[in-house]
């Protein structure tokens, strides 16, 4: 089983499409009808549907850190600083993460891109 990704609403569409072309299981916040929802709700929803969040929003880092400290489970967060990684780098690294890991590998963790 591979990792399914849940794309935060501000992720460049080219990343999502590139991953879909590579047969990575991707769902966007928009396609899930959660546009504009608070980040905490997005992280809860990702856990509910067993998907790891991909984001470029630093707020998710603080939320994940708080949950780690309080022992509150979440499915995982993959974070890329927008100015530090290209669209191509994101696609390549996310494909690797999705295809070589299992969901439990990223549970309650934060993974930073680029790898």
URDA-V551111 format. One line per field, one symbol per residue. psi: psi as a letter, one per 20 degrees, with the letter a starting at -180 (. if undefined). burial: 1 if it has 24 or more other ideal C-beta (glycine too) atoms within 12 Angstrom, else 0. A space follows every 10 residues. Layout:
psi = ???
burial = ???
This chain:
psi = prppqopqij pphhggghhh hjkpoppqhg hjkjpiqqhh hghgggghjl qppprjohhh gggggghghi kpqriqpppp phiiprgggg gghhggghhi rqhihipkrp pqqq.
burial = 0111111111 1100110110 0101111110 0101000010 0110111001 1111111001 1011001000 0001111111 0000100001 1011101100 1010011111 11100
